[in-house]
Amino acid sequence: MEDYRAIADRLADDIARGRLRTGDQLPPQRRFARQHGIANSTAARVYQELIVRGLVVGEVGRGTFVRAAAPAPEPSLAEPADARVDLELNFPVLPGQPARLAQGLTRVLRPDAFAMALRPVGASGSTPAREAAAAHLGRGGWAPDPQRLLFAGSGRQAIAAAIAAVVPAGARLGVEPLTYPVVKGIATRLGVTLVPLAVDDDGLVPDALIAAPALRAVYLQPTLHNPLGFTMSEGRRADIAEVLERKDMYAIEDAIYGFLRNDLPPLATLAPERTIVVDSLSKRLSPGLTAGFLVTPSRITQAVASSLRSGAWLAPAFALEAATQWMTDGTAADIEQSKRQDAAMRQRITADRLAGQTLRTDPHAYHCWWELPDPWRAETFVAAAARRGIAVTPAAAFTVGTGHAPNAVRLALSSPPTDTLTQALDVLLELAHGRPEDAGPE
């Protein structure tokens, strides 16, 4: 009997060559088995293999569909900007911001300071960098200890270093069932198995964390969760902190969007010796010249520093000098305050233009989660939006494991000008009100 992987290879080739397109539905497994003269169990393994490869997605009660490409984790500066409206990636750069950042570099570019920026820098950076970062990252009454601060080249590198430090290859890391897509790639490269844990409207469910066996750590986003937008309550945070202590487990707290809710302290306030806080300047300031931060429990600071060094994830000296200047002279704080106002405005626009739709979000967030109306499927909607020049992200990009993806898309609101955002939302609403069969190429 033909090996299931050979059949999966042929289907993968059909997808790569465009014979099977985004949104196309595969036949039910029993029919597929009859068409190919194979056992039902073999057909099931073929479909499972395609899901694992990220080529198809199963949707509850609907079937299996060729999926849209997962979003790129970062924009490529080598690629020219295209004409699409980007509601896929969240990298907010406000009008006038580049000039403001350039002004802050004046001191760094003086010959004496620039010479310092050309020297190698370790995981702990410099004393001025640690003090500036500790003062800047504090929020909601929380002030990190400068001695526990380490630096990475970016937030993604900080996440990778944290996972590598506390989760050995072959071990298990708990995550929310919908999570930051880059974490899935990091886990694969590190040989770490992701275990999806149940969430509710208040965030990660403590009982799910208790019941999951053999977890070495949990990665979670308590504030402005990406993609669902929820913010964990104080009571739920206390419950999670208690479970971390009980199970002798570390949490990797992704605080990348925390600056948009600077009134709320991180989970680390309640479990400082159990929580690694990861943050960066990519959303706060710019993805092009950024730095990543890790606030670590004291007993594993050296282990995380070793992870940063061995993974080649250290921050470049010039980027760290620039970040220190922006955090010290008030540039970063001013831009972040403007972004809080900008995010709130974009949320108001979205609520107005998509009134009546099923949205999950937060009035402070730069993204929202749209549960699509029938008869739309996520992959088909993404393809239809792309034909209209609008990029959105299907739920499958965030889904952990091989289960069915929700019938939803994430809208990243930060990139286009507000008038372009308004027009794009109107187009998407028009699509949602129509029928998929009417949304073919124009």
Secondary structure, DSSP 8 states (H G I E B T S, - for coil): ---HHHHHHHHHHHHHTTSS-TT-B---HHHHHHHHT--HHHHHHHHHHHHHTTSEEEETTTEEEE------SS--TTS---SSEE-S------TTHHHHHHHHTTTTTSHHHHHHHTS---TT--HHHHHHHHHHH-BTTB---GGGEEEESSHHHHHHHHHHHHS-TT-EEEE-SB--HHHHHHHHHHT-EEEE--EETTEE-HHHHHHSTTEEEEEE--SS-TTT-----HHHHHHHHHHHHHHT-EEEEE-TTGGGGTTS--GGGT-TTTEEEEEESTTTT-SSS--EEEE--GGGHHHHHHHHHHTT-B--HHHHHHHHHHHHHSHHHHHHHHHHHHHHHHHHHHHHHTTTSEEE--TT-SEEEEE--TT--HHHHHHHHHHTTEE-EEGGGTB-SSS-B-SEEEEE-SSS-HHHHHHHHHHHHHHHHS-GGG-S--
